[in-house]
Amino acid sequence: MTQNLINAIEKSKRIKMSVRYLGERQYLVITPQNHNYVVRFETQDGLRYGRCTCKAGSKGLACYHLPKAALVDTAIQTMSH
Ligand SMILES: [Zn+2]
């Protein structure tokens, strides 16, 4: 894990965000500042890849929206298998 990703996970634990499932493994993440970002996941070769529409995410950096949406994605994937 990169330091960038570790920081993102820590930040996602501190900040209260709401996540809404949009379908097709897409999630709407709403921050306390009322910013909305869409996180999309796909699985390739058994690994999960996520993309976020925020500034960091569009540069390919790990952002704190991803780990939050990943928790919900994991729950939904577990339920549907
Ligand atoms: Zn993001």
PDB file of the backbone (N, CA, C, O) and the ligand in Angstrom, with CONECT records:
HET     ZN  A 101       1
ATOM      1  N   MET A   1       0.841  -1.204   0.000  1.00  0.00           N
ATOM      2  CA  MET A   1       0.000   0.000   0.000  1.00  0.00           C
ATOM      3  C   MET A   1       0.872   1.248   0.000  1.00  0.00           C
ATOM      4  O   MET A   1       1.887   1.312   0.693  1.00  0.00           O
ATOM      5  N   THR A   2       0.473   2.216  -0.768  1.00  0.00           N
ATOM      6  CA  THR A   2       1.236   3.452  -0.808  1.00  0.00           C
ATOM      7  C   THR A   2       0.823   4.360   0.347  1.00  0.00           C
ATOM      8  O   THR A   2      -0.264   4.209   0.904  1.00  0.00           O
ATOM      9  N   GLN A   3       1.689   5.298   0.702  1.00  0.00           N
ATOM     10  CA  GLN A   3       1.378   6.246   1.774  1.00  0.00           C
ATOM     11  C   GLN A   3       0.139   7.064   1.409  1.00  0.00           C
ATOM     12  O   GLN A   3      -0.678   7.396   2.268  1.00  0.00           O
ATOM     13  N   ASN A   4       0.020   7.376   0.144  1.00  0.00           N
ATOM     14  CA  ASN A   4      -1.133   8.115  -0.361  1.00  0.00           C
ATOM     15  C   ASN A   4      -2.432   7.380  -0.044  1.00  0.00           C
ATOM     16  O   ASN A   4      -3.416   7.988   0.380  1.00  0.00           O
ATOM     17  N   LEU A   5      -2.422   6.065  -0.254  1.00  0.00           N
ATOM     18  CA  LEU A   5      -3.610   5.253  -0.004  1.00  0.00           C
ATOM     19  C   LEU A   5      -3.895   5.131   1.492  1.00  0.00           C
ATOM     20  O   LEU A   5      -5.047   5.180   1.925  1.00  0.00           O
ATOM     21  N   ILE A   6      -2.823   4.971   2.274  1.00  0.00           N
ATOM     22  CA  ILE A   6      -2.992   4.886   3.735  1.00  0.00           C
ATOM     23  C   ILE A   6      -3.622   6.173   4.265  1.00  0.00           C
ATOM     24  O   ILE A   6      -4.547   6.130   5.076  1.00  0.00           O
ATOM     25  N   ASN A   7      -3.116   7.316   3.803  1.00  0.00           N
ATOM     26  CA  ASN A   7      -3.677   8.606   4.214  1.00  0.00           C
ATOM     27  C   ASN A   7      -5.146   8.715   3.817  1.00  0.00           C
ATOM     28  O   ASN A   7      -5.970   9.218   4.581  1.00  0.00           O
ATOM     29  N   ALA A   8      -5.460   8.241   2.627  1.00  0.00           N
ATOM     30  CA  ALA A   8      -6.835   8.327   2.122  1.00  0.00           C
ATOM     31  C   ALA A   8      -7.773   7.494   2.993  1.00  0.00           C
ATOM     32  O   ALA A   8      -8.890   7.917   3.294  1.00  0.00           O
ATOM     33  N   ILE A   9      -7.316   6.315   3.392  1.00  0.00           N
ATOM     34  CA  ILE A   9      -8.148   5.443   4.231  1.00  0.00           C
ATOM     35  C   ILE A   9      -8.357   6.080   5.600  1.00  0.00           C
ATOM     36  O   ILE A   9      -9.467   6.076   6.131  1.00  0.00           O
ATOM     37  N   GLU A  10      -7.265   6.635   6.177  1.00  0.00           N
ATOM     38  CA  GLU A  10      -7.381   7.294   7.486  1.00  0.00           C
ATOM     39  C   GLU A  10      -8.364   8.461   7.430  1.00  0.00           C
ATOM     40  O   GLU A  10      -9.184   8.644   8.330  1.00  0.00           O
ATOM     41  N   LYS A  11      -8.268   9.239   6.368  1.00  0.00           N
ATOM     42  CA  LYS A  11      -9.142  10.405   6.217  1.00  0.00           C
ATOM     43  C   LYS A  11     -10.593   9.963   6.057  1.00  0.00           C
ATOM     44  O   LYS A  11     -11.503  10.605   6.582  1.00  0.00           O
ATOM     45  N   SER A  12     -10.806   8.874   5.335  1.00  0.00           N
ATOM     46  CA  SER A  12     -12.174   8.403   5.108  1.00  0.00           C
ATOM     47  C   SER A  12     -12.830   7.946   6.406  1.00  0.00           C
ATOM     48  O   SER A  12     -14.054   7.962   6.528  1.00  0.00           O
ATOM     49  N   LYS A  13     -11.997   7.531   7.391  1.00  0.00           N
ATOM     50  CA  LYS A  13     -12.536   7.110   8.686  1.00  0.00           C
ATOM     51  C   LYS A  13     -12.936   8.311   9.529  1.00  0.00           C
ATOM     52  O   LYS A  13     -13.881   8.239  10.315  1.00  0.00           O
ATOM     53  N   ARG A  14     -12.208   9.424   9.363  1.00  0.00           N
ATOM     54  CA  ARG A  14     -12.462  10.618  10.172  1.00  0.00           C
ATOM     55  C   ARG A  14     -13.665  11.417   9.681  1.00  0.00           C
ATOM     56  O   ARG A  14     -14.374  12.040  10.471  1.00  0.00           O
ATOM     57  N   ILE A  15     -13.885  11.392   8.370  1.00  0.00           N
ATOM     58  CA  ILE A  15     -14.913  12.251   7.789  1.00  0.00           C
ATOM     59  C   ILE A  15     -16.207  11.473   7.577  1.00  0.00           C
ATOM     60  O   ILE A  15     -16.216  10.380   7.011  1.00  0.00           O
ATOM     61  N   LYS A  16     -17.289  12.065   8.045  1.00  0.00           N
ATOM     62  CA  LYS A  16     -18.592  11.412   7.877  1.00  0.00           C
ATOM     63  C   LYS A  16     -19.150  11.751   6.501  1.00  0.00           C
ATOM     64  O   LYS A  16     -19.439  12.907   6.192  1.00  0.00           O
ATOM     65  N   MET A  17     -19.292  10.714   5.685  1.00  0.00           N
ATOM     66  CA  MET A  17     -19.836  10.927   4.348  1.00  0.00           C
ATOM     67  C   MET A  17     -20.996   9.966   4.153  1.00  0.00           C
ATOM     68  O   MET A  17     -21.029   8.886   4.743  1.00  0.00           O
ATOM     69  N   SER A  18     -21.928  10.360   3.337  1.00  0.00           N
ATOM     70  CA  SER A  18     -22.976   9.385   3.018  1.00  0.00           C
ATOM     71  C   SER A  18     -22.752   8.823   1.624  1.00  0.00           C
ATOM     72  O   SER A  18     -22.272   9.509   0.722  1.00  0.00           O
ATOM     73  N   VAL A  19     -23.107   7.574   1.477  1.00  0.00           N
ATOM     74  CA  VAL A  19     -22.906   6.873   0.212  1.00  0.00           C
ATOM     75  C   VAL A  19     -24.252   6.356  -0.275  1.00  0.00           C
ATOM     76  O   VAL A  19     -25.000   5.728   0.475  1.00  0.00           O
ATOM     77  N   ARG A  20     -24.541   6.624  -1.510  1.00  0.00           N
ATOM     78  CA  ARG A  20     -25.766   6.087  -2.120  1.00  0.00           C
ATOM     79  C   ARG A  20     -25.417   5.220  -3.299  1.00  0.00           C
ATOM     80  O   ARG A  20     -24.585   5.587  -4.129  1.00  0.00           O
ATOM     81  N   TYR A  21     -26.046   4.080  -3.373  1.00  0.00           N
ATOM     82  CA  TYR A  21     -25.806   3.159  -4.485  1.00  0.00           C
ATOM     83  C   TYR A  21     -26.604   3.613  -5.697  1.00  0.00           C
ATOM     84  O   TYR A  21     -27.821   3.784  -5.625  1.00  0.00           O
ATOM     85  N   LEU A  22     -25.903   3.807  -6.818  1.00  0.00           N
ATOM     86  CA  LEU A  22     -26.578   4.269  -8.032  1.00  0.00           C
ATOM     87  C   LEU A  22     -26.871   3.123  -8.991  1.00  0.00           C
ATOM     88  O   LEU A  22     -27.555   3.312  -9.997  1.00  0.00           O
ATOM     89  N   GLY A  23     -26.358   1.936  -8.684  1.00  0.00           N
ATOM     90  CA  GLY A  23     -26.519   0.796  -9.584  1.00  0.00           C
ATOM     91  C   GLY A  23     -25.276   0.601 -10.421  1.00  0.00           C
ATOM     92  O   GLY A  23     -24.478   1.525 -10.580  1.00  0.00           O
ATOM     93  N   GLU A  24     -25.101  -0.614 -10.965  1.00  0.00           N
ATOM     94  CA  GLU A  24     -23.952  -0.933 -11.815  1.00  0.00           C
ATOM     95  C   GLU A  24     -22.623  -0.605 -11.146  1.00  0.00           C
ATOM     96  O   GLU A  24     -21.692  -0.139 -11.803  1.00  0.00           O
ATOM     97  N   ARG A  25     -22.535  -0.846  -9.842  1.00  0.00           N
ATOM     98  CA  ARG A  25     -21.331  -0.607  -9.042  1.00  0.00           C
ATOM     99  C   ARG A  25     -20.866   0.843  -9.073  1.00  0.00           C
ATOM    100  O   ARG A  25     -19.669   1.125  -9.029  1.00  0.00           O
ATOM    101  N   GLN A  26     -21.827   1.758  -9.147  1.00  0.00           N
ATOM    102  CA  GLN A  26     -21.506   3.175  -9.054  1.00  0.00           C
ATOM    103  C   GLN A  26     -22.120   3.723  -7.774  1.00  0.00           C
ATOM    104  O   GLN A  26     -23.244   3.380  -7.408  1.00  0.00           O
ATOM    105  N   TYR A  27     -21.358   4.585  -7.098  1.00  0.00           N
ATOM    106  CA  TYR A  27     -21.786   5.107  -5.810  1.00  0.00           C
ATOM    107  C   TYR A  27     -21.660   6.621  -5.788  1.00  0.00           C
ATOM    108  O   TYR A  27     -20.683   7.189  -6.276  1.00  0.00           O
ATOM    109  N   LEU A  28     -22.659   7.252  -5.218  1.00  0.00           N
ATOM    110  CA  LEU A  28     -22.618   8.692  -5.037  1.00  0.00           C
ATOM    111  C   LEU A  28     -22.141   8.959  -3.620  1.00  0.00           C
ATOM    112  O   LEU A  28     -22.777   8.534  -2.655  1.00  0.00           O
ATOM    113  N   VAL A  29     -21.011   9.670  -3.493  1.00  0.00           N
ATOM    114  CA  VAL A  29     -20.474   9.996  -2.173  1.00  0.00           C
ATOM    115  C   VAL A  29     -20.738  11.468  -1.905  1.00  0.00           C
ATOM    116  O   VAL A  29     -20.367  12.334  -2.697  1.00  0.00           O
ATOM    117  N   ILE A  30     -21.390  11.740  -0.771  1.00  0.00           N
ATOM    118  CA  ILE A  30     -21.725  13.120  -0.413  1.00  0.00           C
ATOM    119  C   ILE A  30     -20.902  13.514   0.813  1.00  0.00           C
ATOM    120  O   ILE A  30     -21.011  12.889   1.867  1.00  0.00           O
ATOM    121  N   THR A  31     -20.087  14.544   0.670  1.00  0.00           N
ATOM    122  CA  THR A  31     -19.205  14.996   1.743  1.00  0.00           C
ATOM    123  C   THR A  31     -19.962  15.949   2.660  1.00  0.00           C
ATOM    124  O   THR A  31     -21.033  16.437   2.301  1.00  0.00           O
ATOM    125  N   PRO A  32     -19.399  16.221   3.869  1.00  0.00           N
ATOM    126  CA  PRO A  32     -20.061  17.181   4.775  1.00  0.00           C
ATOM    127  C   PRO A  32     -20.203  18.572   4.147  1.00  0.00           C
ATOM    128  O   PRO A  32     -21.086  19.332   4.544  1.00  0.00           O
ATOM    129  N   GLN A  33     -19.359  18.917   3.183  1.00  0.00           N
ATOM    130  CA  GLN A  33     -19.461  20.214   2.497  1.00  0.00           C
ATOM    131  C   GLN A  33     -20.490  20.153   1.369  1.00  0.00           C
ATOM    132  O   GLN A  33     -20.658  21.104   0.606  1.00  0.00           O
ATOM    133  N   ASN A  34     -21.177  19.004   1.282  1.00  0.00           N
ATOM    134  CA  ASN A  34     -22.204  18.793   0.268  1.00  0.00           C
ATOM    135  C   ASN A  34     -21.650  18.729  -1.151  1.00  0.00           C
ATOM    136  O   ASN A  34     -22.320  19.108  -2.111  1.00  0.00           O
ATOM    137  N   HIS A  35     -20.423  18.247  -1.266  1.00  0.00           N
ATOM    138  CA  HIS A  35     -19.865  17.965  -2.584  1.00  0.00           C
ATOM    139  C   HIS A  35     -20.252  16.537  -2.955  1.00  0.00           C
ATOM    140  O   HIS A  35     -20.191  15.630  -2.124  1.00  0.00           O
ATOM    141  N   ASN A  36     -20.643  16.351  -4.185  1.00  0.00           N
ATOM    142  CA  ASN A  36     -21.039  15.028  -4.649  1.00  0.00           C
ATOM    143  C   ASN A  36     -20.026  14.476  -5.649  1.00  0.00           C
ATOM    144  O   ASN A  36     -19.675  15.138  -6.625  1.00  0.00           O
ATOM    145  N   TYR A  37     -19.566  13.258  -5.392  1.00  0.00           N
ATOM    146  CA  TYR A  37     -18.651  12.607  -6.313  1.00  0.00           C
ATOM    147  C   TYR A  37     -19.178  11.212  -6.627  1.00  0.00           C
ATOM    148  O   TYR A  37     -19.824  10.577  -5.794  1.00  0.00           O
ATOM    149  N   VAL A  38     -18.895  10.754  -7.822  1.00  0.00           N
ATOM    150  CA  VAL A  38     -19.329   9.411  -8.205  1.00  0.00           C
ATOM    151  C   VAL A  38     -18.107   8.498  -8.254  1.00  0.00           C
ATOM    152  O   VAL A  38     -17.122   8.782  -8.934  1.00  0.00           O
ATOM    153  N   VAL A  39     -18.198   7.400  -7.519  1.00  0.00           N
ATOM    154  CA  VAL A  39     -17.138   6.400  -7.492  1.00  0.00           C
ATOM    155  C   VAL A  39     -17.640   5.165  -8.243  1.00  0.00           C
ATOM    156  O   VAL A  39     -18.755   4.692  -8.024  1.00  0.00           O
ATOM    157  N   ARG A  40     -16.793   4.662  -9.125  1.00  0.00           N
ATOM    158  CA  ARG A  40     -17.161   3.492  -9.928  1.00  0.00           C
ATOM    159  C   ARG A  40     -16.150   2.380  -9.710  1.00  0.00           C
ATOM    160  O   ARG A  40     -14.945   2.634  -9.700  1.00  0.00           O
ATOM    161  N   PHE A  41     -16.617   1.165  -9.538  1.00  0.00           N
ATOM    162  CA  PHE A  41     -15.716   0.036  -9.326  1.00  0.00           C
ATOM    163  C   PHE A  41     -15.829  -0.971 -10.452  1.00  0.00           C
ATOM    164  O   PHE A  41     -16.890  -1.153 -11.049  1.00  0.00           O
ATOM    165  N   GLU A  42     -14.716  -1.614 -10.723  1.00  0.00           N
ATOM    166  CA  GLU A  42     -14.748  -2.778 -11.604  1.00  0.00           C
ATOM    167  C   GLU A  42     -13.731  -3.792 -11.111  1.00  0.00           C
ATOM    168  O   GLU A  42     -12.736  -3.435 -10.481  1.00  0.00           O
ATOM    169  N   THR A  43     -13.986  -5.042 -11.400  1.00  0.00           N
ATOM    170  CA  THR A  43     -13.084  -6.101 -10.970  1.00  0.00           C
ATOM    171  C   THR A  43     -12.394  -6.686 -12.192  1.00  0.00           C
ATOM    172  O   THR A  43     -13.035  -7.116 -13.151  1.00  0.00           O
ATOM    173  N   GLN A  44     -11.050  -6.688 -12.127  1.00  0.00           N
ATOM    174  CA  GLN A  44     -10.238  -7.266 -13.207  1.00  0.00           C
ATOM    175  C   GLN A  44      -9.255  -8.240 -12.592  1.00  0.00           C
ATOM    176  O   GLN A  44      -8.497  -7.887 -11.688  1.00  0.00           O
ATOM    177  N   ASP A  45      -9.270  -9.481 -13.090  1.00  0.00           N
ATOM    178  CA  ASP A  45      -8.388 -10.532 -12.571  1.00  0.00           C
ATOM    179  C   ASP A  45      -8.485 -10.655 -11.057  1.00  0.00           C
ATOM    180  O   ASP A  45      -7.475 -10.862 -10.385  1.00  0.00           O
ATOM    181  N   GLY A  46      -9.688 -10.530 -10.521  1.00  0.00           N
ATOM    182  CA  GLY A  46      -9.904 -10.704  -9.091  1.00  0.00           C
ATOM    183  C   GLY A  46      -9.529  -9.503  -8.244  1.00  0.00           C
ATOM    184  O   GLY A  46      -9.670  -9.537  -7.021  1.00  0.00           O
ATOM    185  N   LEU A  47      -9.051  -8.434  -8.884  1.00  0.00           N
ATOM    186  CA  LEU A  47      -8.696  -7.233  -8.127  1.00  0.00           C
ATOM    187  C   LEU A  47      -9.718  -6.133  -8.398  1.00  0.00           C
ATOM    188  O   LEU A  47     -10.214  -5.985  -9.515  1.00  0.00           O
ATOM    189  N   ARG A  48     -10.017  -5.376  -7.367  1.00  0.00           N
ATOM    190  CA  ARG A  48     -10.993  -4.314  -7.515  1.00  0.00           C
ATOM    191  C   ARG A  48     -10.312  -2.986  -7.837  1.00  0.00           C
ATOM    192  O   ARG A  48      -9.364  -2.572  -7.170  1.00  0.00           O
ATOM    193  N   TYR A  49     -10.815  -2.343  -8.863  1.00  0.00           N
ATOM    194  CA  TYR A  49     -10.303  -1.034  -9.229  1.00  0.00           C
ATOM    195  C   TYR A  49     -11.409  -0.009  -9.072  1.00  0.00           C
ATOM    196  O   TYR A  49     -12.556  -0.257  -9.443  1.00  0.00           O
ATOM    197  N   GLY A  50     -11.060   1.141  -8.522  1.00  0.00           N
ATOM    198  CA  GLY A  50     -12.054   2.185  -8.333  1.00  0.00           C
ATOM    199  C   GLY A  50     -11.612   3.481  -8.977  1.00  0.00           C
ATOM    200  O   GLY A  50     -10.421   3.773  -9.086  1.00  0.00           O
ATOM    201  N   ARG A  51     -12.603   4.253  -9.403  1.00  0.00           N
ATOM    202  CA  ARG A  51     -12.332   5.576  -9.962  1.00  0.00           C
ATOM    203  C   ARG A  51     -13.297   6.571  -9.356  1.00  0.00           C
ATOM    204  O   ARG A  51     -14.481   6.283  -9.182  1.00  0.00           O
ATOM    205  N   CYS A  52     -12.781   7.739  -9.040  1.00  0.00           N
ATOM    206  CA  CYS A  52     -13.626   8.763  -8.439  1.00  0.00           C
ATOM    207  C   CYS A  52     -13.600   9.998  -9.324  1.00  0.00           C
ATOM    208  O   CYS A  52     -12.609  10.261 -10.004  1.00  0.00           O
ATOM    209  N   THR A  53     -14.687  10.750  -9.316  1.00  0.00           N
ATOM    210  CA  THR A  53     -14.774  11.930 -10.175  1.00  0.00           C
ATOM    211  C   THR A  53     -14.181  13.185  -9.527  1.00  0.00           C
ATOM    212  O   THR A  53     -14.225  14.259 -10.127  1.00  0.00           O
ATOM    213  N   CYS A  54     -13.625  13.070  -8.306  1.00  0.00           N
ATOM    214  CA  CYS A  54     -13.049  14.263  -7.662  1.00  0.00           C
ATOM    215  C   CYS A  54     -11.700  14.611  -8.292  1.00  0.00           C
ATOM    216  O   CYS A  54     -11.195  13.888  -9.151  1.00  0.00           O
ATOM    217  N   LYS A  55     -11.129  15.731  -7.849  1.00  0.00           N
ATOM    218  CA  LYS A  55      -9.876  16.243  -8.392  1.00  0.00           C
ATOM    219  C   LYS A  55      -8.742  15.212  -8.297  1.00  0.00           C
ATOM    220  O   LYS A  55      -8.065  14.936  -9.287  1.00  0.00           O
ATOM    221  N   ALA A  56      -8.542  14.647  -7.098  1.00  0.00           N
ATOM    222  CA  ALA A  56      -7.477  13.664  -6.892  1.00  0.00           C
ATOM    223  C   ALA A  56      -7.741  12.415  -7.728  1.00  0.00           C
ATOM    224  O   ALA A  56      -6.841  11.875  -8.372  1.00  0.00           O
ATOM    225  N   GLY A  57      -9.001  11.968  -7.701  1.00  0.00           N
ATOM    226  CA  GLY A  57      -9.366  10.750  -8.424  1.00  0.00           C
ATOM    227  C   GLY A  57      -9.150  10.865  -9.920  1.00  0.00           C
ATOM    228  O   GLY A  57      -8.751   9.895 -10.564  1.00  0.00           O
ATOM    229  N   SER A  58      -9.408  12.036 -10.480  1.00  0.00           N
ATOM    230  CA  SER A  58      -9.251  12.196 -11.922  1.00  0.00           C
ATOM    231  C   SER A  58      -7.786  12.217 -12.321  1.00  0.00           C
ATOM    232  O   SER A  58      -7.454  12.034 -13.492  1.00  0.00           O
ATOM    233  N   LYS A  59      -6.890  12.446 -11.328  1.00  0.00           N
ATOM    234  CA  LYS A  59      -5.448  12.388 -11.604  1.00  0.00           C
ATOM    235  C   LYS A  59      -4.905  10.991 -11.344  1.00  0.00           C
ATOM    236  O   LYS A  59      -3.710  10.743 -11.504  1.00  0.00           O
ATOM    237  N   GLY A  60      -5.787  10.080 -10.942  1.00  0.00           N
ATOM    238  CA  GLY A  60      -5.364   8.705 -10.675  1.00  0.00           C
ATOM    239  C   GLY A  60      -4.810   8.511  -9.270  1.00  0.00           C
ATOM    240  O   GLY A  60      -4.192   7.486  -8.983  1.00  0.00           O
ATOM    241  N   LEU A  61      -5.029   9.498  -8.386  1.00  0.00           N
ATOM    242  CA  LEU A  61      -4.562   9.389  -7.000  1.00  0.00           C
ATOM    243  C   LEU A  61      -5.640   8.766  -6.128  1.00  0.00           C
ATOM    244  O   LEU A  61      -6.830   8.833  -6.438  1.00  0.00           O
ATOM    245  N   ALA A  62      -5.199   8.159  -5.030  1.00  0.00           N
ATOM    246  CA  ALA A  62      -6.160   7.598  -4.080  1.00  0.00           C
ATOM    247  C   ALA A  62      -6.804   8.745  -3.321  1.00  0.00           C
ATOM    248  O   ALA A  62      -6.105   9.586  -2.754  1.00  0.00           O
ATOM    249  N   CYS A  63      -8.107   8.787  -3.305  1.00  0.00           N
ATOM    250  CA  CYS A  63      -8.800   9.831  -2.553  1.00  0.00           C
ATOM    251  C   CYS A  63      -9.581   9.177  -1.426  1.00  0.00           C
ATOM    252  O   CYS A  63      -9.706   7.953  -1.381  1.00  0.00           O
ATOM    253  N   TYR A  64     -10.107   9.990  -0.513  1.00  0.00           N
ATOM    254  CA  TYR A  64     -10.791   9.418   0.648  1.00  0.00           C
ATOM    255  C   TYR A  64     -12.227   9.022   0.361  1.00  0.00           C
ATOM    256  O   TYR A  64     -12.897   8.453   1.223  1.00  0.00           O
ATOM    257  N   HIS A  65     -12.711   9.317  -0.847  1.00  0.00           N
ATOM    258  CA  HIS A  65     -14.071   8.874  -1.209  1.00  0.00           C
ATOM    259  C   HIS A  65     -14.077   7.394  -1.560  1.00  0.00           C
ATOM    260  O   HIS A  65     -15.049   6.683  -1.306  1.00  0.00           O
ATOM    261  N   LEU A  66     -12.970   6.943  -2.152  1.00  0.00           N
ATOM    262  CA  LEU A  66     -12.873   5.544  -2.602  1.00  0.00           C
ATOM    263  C   LEU A  66     -13.020   4.524  -1.471  1.00  0.00           C
ATOM    264  O   LEU A  66     -13.840   3.613  -1.577  1.00  0.00           O
ATOM    265  N   PRO A  67     -12.235   4.658  -0.376  1.00  0.00           N
ATOM    266  CA  PRO A  67     -12.368   3.651   0.690  1.00  0.00           C
ATOM    267  C   PRO A  67     -13.780   3.612   1.267  1.00  0.00           C
ATOM    268  O   PRO A  67     -14.276   2.552   1.646  1.00  0.00           O
ATOM    269  N   LYS A  68     -14.423   4.782   1.330  1.00  0.00           N
ATOM    270  CA  LYS A  68     -15.785   4.844   1.872  1.00  0.00           C
ATOM    271  C   LYS A  68     -16.760   4.068   0.974  1.00  0.00           C
ATOM    272  O   LYS A  68     -17.550   3.252   1.448  1.00  0.00           O
ATOM    273  N   ALA A  69     -16.685   4.338  -0.306  1.00  0.00           N
ATOM    274  CA  ALA A  69     -17.571   3.647  -1.244  1.00  0.00           C
ATOM    275  C   ALA A  69     -17.230   2.161  -1.314  1.00  0.00           C
ATOM    276  O   ALA A  69     -18.107   1.328  -1.545  1.00  0.00           O
ATOM    277  N   ALA A  70     -15.942   1.829  -1.111  1.00  0.00           N
ATOM    278  CA  ALA A  70     -15.510   0.430  -1.168  1.00  0.00           C
ATOM    279  C   ALA A  70     -16.170  -0.405  -0.081  1.00  0.00           C
ATOM    280  O   ALA A  70     -16.475  -1.580  -0.290  1.00  0.00           O
ATOM    281  N   LEU A  71     -16.392   0.207   1.085  1.00  0.00           N
ATOM    282  CA  LEU A  71     -17.065  -0.505   2.182  1.00  0.00           C
ATOM    283  C   LEU A  71     -18.468  -0.935   1.755  1.00  0.00           C
ATOM    284  O   LEU A  71     -18.898  -2.062   2.002  1.00  0.00           O
ATOM    285  N   VAL A  72     -19.166  -0.002   1.109  1.00  0.00           N
ATOM    286  CA  VAL A  72     -20.528  -0.289   0.661  1.00  0.00           C
ATOM    287  C   VAL A  72     -20.496  -1.301  -0.485  1.00  0.00           C
ATOM    288  O   VAL A  72     -21.324  -2.210  -0.547  1.00  0.00           O
ATOM    289  N   ASP A  73     -19.533  -1.131  -1.386  1.00  0.00           N
ATOM    290  CA  ASP A  73     -19.398  -2.047  -2.523  1.00  0.00           C
ATOM    291  C   ASP A  73     -19.146  -3.472  -2.019  1.00  0.00           C
ATOM    292  O   ASP A  73     -19.737  -4.424  -2.529  1.00  0.00           O
ATOM    293  N   THR A  74     -18.279  -3.617  -1.028  1.00  0.00           N
ATOM    294  CA  THR A  74     -17.979  -4.926  -0.456  1.00  0.00           C
ATOM    295  C   THR A  74     -19.251  -5.546   0.121  1.00  0.00           C
ATOM    296  O   THR A  74     -19.526  -6.727  -0.091  1.00  0.00           O
ATOM    297  N   ALA A  75     -20.018  -4.747   0.846  1.00  0.00           N
ATOM    298  CA  ALA A  75     -21.257  -5.248   1.453  1.00  0.00           C
ATOM    299  C   ALA A  75     -22.237  -5.724   0.382  1.00  0.00           C
ATOM    300  O   ALA A  75     -22.856  -6.779   0.519  1.00  0.00           O
ATOM    301  N   ILE A  76     -22.370  -4.941  -0.676  1.00  0.00           N
ATOM    302  CA  ILE A  76     -23.320  -5.289  -1.747  1.00  0.00           C
ATOM    303  C   ILE A  76     -22.832  -6.535  -2.509  1.00  0.00           C
ATOM    304  O   ILE A  76     -23.624  -7.421  -2.829  1.00  0.00           O
ATOM    305  N   GLN A  77     -21.533  -6.590  -2.791  1.00  0.00           N
ATOM    306  CA  GLN A  77     -20.990  -7.755  -3.508  1.00  0.00           C
ATOM    307  C   GLN A  77     -21.159  -9.018  -2.676  1.00  0.00           C
ATOM    308  O   GLN A  77     -21.466 -10.082  -3.214  1.00  0.00           O
ATOM    309  N   THR A  78     -20.959  -8.903  -1.365  1.00  0.00           N
ATOM    310  CA  THR A  78     -21.088 -10.057  -0.474  1.00  0.00           C
ATOM    311  C   THR A  78     -22.532 -10.553  -0.460  1.00  0.00           C
ATOM    312  O   THR A  78     -22.790 -11.756  -0.487  1.00  0.00           O
ATOM    313  N   MET A  79     -23.457  -9.612  -0.418  1.00  0.00           N
ATOM    314  CA  MET A  79     -24.876  -9.990  -0.368  1.00  0.00           C
ATOM    315  C   MET A  79     -25.344 -10.631  -1.659  1.00  0.00           C
ATOM    316  O   MET A  79     -26.217 -11.498  -1.644  1.00  0.00           O
ATOM    317  N   SER A  80     -24.764 -10.206  -2.787  1.00  0.00           N
ATOM    318  CA  SER A  80     -25.290 -10.680  -4.066  1.00  0.00           C
ATOM    319  C   SER A  80     -24.576 -11.948  -4.564  1.00  0.00           C
ATOM    320  O   SER A  80     -24.847 -12.415  -5.670  1.00  0.00           O
ATOM    321  N   HIS A  81     -23.668 -12.502  -3.751  1.00  0.00           N
ATOM    322  CA  HIS A  81     -23.005 -13.743  -4.179  1.00  0.00           C
ATOM    323  C   HIS A  81     -23.425 -14.919  -3.329  1.00  0.00           C
ATOM    324  O   HIS A  81     -22.963 -16.038  -3.553  1.00  0.00           O
TER     325      HIS A  81
HETATM  326 ZN    ZN A 101     -12.639  11.173  -4.654  1.00  0.00          ZN2+
END
